[in-house]
């Protein structure tokens, strides 16, 4: 198959003989576009970059174009109050709400606990019927968001999973790369996996090979994603690689959407939204755009 774009792309792959599947991703301009909407300090930029990279890999697990993956962290007594990212058919968006004063009191590289305090990670898969919505919630524990997502798959899904994320920022340009590999002994659709063993010989081998990936391999745009898979799994009998899925910044806010949201509120609530000039102001947290809707233009 032809090589994919060096950045802003996701490759899906499977190793049939080992009952494993995976996703490998590298993001560049799309990360810059998401970060450009906010004036985030370096620590917060890195957290959001990691979260967007994870969201891309998790979203790529979905098969239907109308499906959506949402990753959200809610916290108590941490620097970060809320982190939210989502993925829908290659479109990514994300933002972080945080306390600048609390951040200023932290060391240069604060721990995950310092950033999120008593936090919980919610991962939501919204899929068309009959699958519907599936959500798992796990404590934000470990050294990184990637480790917390690994814990999600182990605790909520009973799926042995390895995740690696790397970030590189050079000359003001950010590149993030990630690898997600899972052991699915019951196939892609899955059944009851409560019996899955983390020490299964098939999984042990793939886990060791996957864990050998280097951060520079994940972030180097000079190294095609296909080449990463070849380096890791060349001794496997077969590695099936699907066409790459391009990623874009995809905030879905627009005036029609804003009007539709406002229309769902009761009449009295809409009155409370109107300012002294007769307008309703809406700020999009994801892209920082501001929308001004005149109350007179709404159908009451």
N, C-alpha and C positions, 0 to 999 in steps of 0.2 A: 504494500500500500504506500501511497505518497506520504511524505512527511507532513505533519501538521505545522501550523504556525508556531514559531518559537515561544510566543507568549499569548496569554488570554485564550487558553485552550485547555480542554479536558480530554484525556483518553480513557476509555473503559477497556478493561482487559480481563481475561479469565485464564486459569491454568487448570484445564479439565482433569488431568491425571491426579492433581492434588486437591480437587474440590475447592478451589479458591477463586475468588474474583477480586478485582481492585479498580482503583481510579488513580490516575496521576495527573496533576494539574500544575500549570505555571501561569501566573498572572502578573501583568506589568502595567500597561496603560489603564486598564480598568481599575486597578488599585489607585493609581494616581488620580483618576477622575473622581473616585469616591472620596479620597482624602482631601481633594482640592475644595470640597464644599465646606470644609471646617478648618478652623485654626487649632489643630490638636497638638499638644506637646508630644515629644518623641515616644514616651512610654505609652501614651494612649494610641498614637498612630500604630505602634507595633501590635498592641492588643487587637485593634480593629482589623489590621492586616491579617493577623493569624485567624481571626474569627471569619473573615470573608473567605479566606482560603479553605477553611474547614467547611464552610457553608457550600462552597462550590463542589467539593468532593462528595458531601452528603447529598446535595441536590442531584448530582449526577447518578445517584443510586435509583432515582425515580425513573419510571419508564414512560409515563404518559405526559404529553406536553402540557396538559392543563393542571398537572400536579405542582405543588409548592412545598418547599422545605423552609422552615423557620427555626433559627437558632436564637435563643434569648437567655440572657443571664440576669437574674434579679438578685439584689443583694441587700444586706443590712450592715451598717457601720463600716462600709468600705469606701475606698476612693471612688469607685465606679458605682453609680446608682442603677444604671440600666444599660445593657448592651443588646442590640437587636440587629440581626441580619436575616435576609431571606434570598431564596433562589427560585426562579420560575423560568423554565425553558431557556436557560443560559443567561438570563438577566439577574444581576446581582446588585444588592444595595445593603447599606449598613450604617449605623451611627452609634455613638457612645455619649451618654450623659454622665458627667463626672463632677467631682468637687475639687476645684483648683487649690483651695486652701489645704485640704487634706493631702493632695498630691505633693504640694510643696514641702510637706513635713516628712516625706518618704525618702529613702535612699535613692541613688541613681537607678538602681535596678530592683524595684520592690518585688516581693514575692506575690504569688497568686492570691494568697490569703490576705496580704496587705491591700491589694487592689480590690478584691471582691468581698472581703470580710466573710460573714456568714452568708455565702451565696449558693444559689441553685441554678443549674443549667437545664433548660427545657428545650427539647428537640421535638418539633412537630412536623409530621408528614401528612399533608393534605392531598388526598388522591380522589379521583372520581369513584363513584359507586361501582362495585359494592365494597371497595376497600375503605373508603371514607377517611376519617381523621384518626391518626394514631400519635399519641404524645407520650414521651418518657421524660421523667424528671429525676436528676441525680444531684448530689452535693457537688459543689465546685471544689474538688480536692485534687491534689497533685501539684506538679511543678509548672504545668502549662495548661492552656485550654485544650490542646491536642490530647493530653493525658486524661483530662476530664471527659472528653468525648469517647476515648477508649473505655473508660469506666462505664459510660452510658451503655455501650454495646454489650459489655460483660454483664452488667447488673440488670438492664431492662430487656435486652434481646437475647442474652445467652449466646452471643456470637463472638468467638475469638477474633480479635481485631488488632491490627498494628497500624498506627498513624504516625507519620513524620511530617513536620512543617518547618521550612527554613525561610528566612527573610534576609534580603540584601538591599541596602540603600547606597547607591553610588551616584554622586553628582546630582543629588536631589531626586533621583528616580528610584522608585521602589519596585522590587521584584520579589514575589512570594512563590514558593513551590511546595507541593505537598504530595504525599503518597499514602494511600489507604488500601490495605489488603485485608481480606476476610476469609475465614474458613466456613464454607457452607456445605456440610456433608449431606444435607437433604435437598440441595439444589437451590436455584435462584428464588423460587417461590417460597420455599421454606415450609417446614412443619414444626412440630414441637422439638425444640433444640435443647431442652433442659438437660439432655444426656451428654451434650458436647463436652469433650475433654480438652482442656488447654494443652495437655501433653500428648495429644494425638500425633503420631509420627509424621503424618502428612503435614500437619500444621507446624510442628516443630521445625521442619526443614524450610518451609516457606518463610516462617517468621525470622529465622536466622538470615536467610538471603535478603529479605526485605529490610531488615534492620541494619544491613551493611551500607545502605544508601548514604551518600555524603551530602551535607547541606549545599556545597558548591554544585553538585550534580543537579539538585532540584532547582537552583536559581539561575544557572548559567544558560542564557538564551542561545549560546553557541552549541549546546548539546540538545539535540532533538529528544522529545519525550520518548519516542520509540527506542532510542539508543539507551536510555535509562533502563527500560524494561529488558532490553537485550543484555545489558551488563549484569542485571540482577538475576535473570532467569534463563540464561542461554543454555544451561544444562537440562532444562525441562524438555520433555518430548514435544510439547506444543504450548505456545502462548497465543491465545486468540486476542487480537487487538481490533477494536472497532474504530470507526472514523471519529476524528476529534470533534468535540462540541465547542463552538466558539462562545466566549463569554463577553458580555457588555455590561456597562452600568445601566441599570434598569429601574429607576425610580418611576413609579406609576402615577405620580401626582399630576393632575391637570385640573383646569377649572371645572370641567364637567364632572369629574370624580368628586371634587370638593363640594360642589352643589348637591350631588347625590347623597353624600354623607350628611350634610347639614339638613337635608330634607327628611332624614330619618328621626331627627330630634323632635320632641313635642313642641308645640307652638310657644309655650311659655319659656322653655329653655332657649329657643331661638331668639326670643326677645332679649334674654339676658346676655346673649352674645353680641348684640349690636352696640357699637360705641356711640359717642356723642355726635359723630358726624354721619351716623346712619349706615355704618359699614360693619362687616364682619371680617376680621383679619385672621388668616390661617397661615401658620408657619409649618412647612414640611421639615420634620426633624432629619429626614434622610438626605435631602439635597439642599436644604437651607433656602429654598425658594419661598417667597411670601405672596400670598394671594389675598386680594381685597375683593370681597363680594358685597355689593350694595344690597341692603335689606329689601329695598323696593323692587329689586329684580327677582326676588324669590317668590315662588308660589306658596302662599301661606296655607 
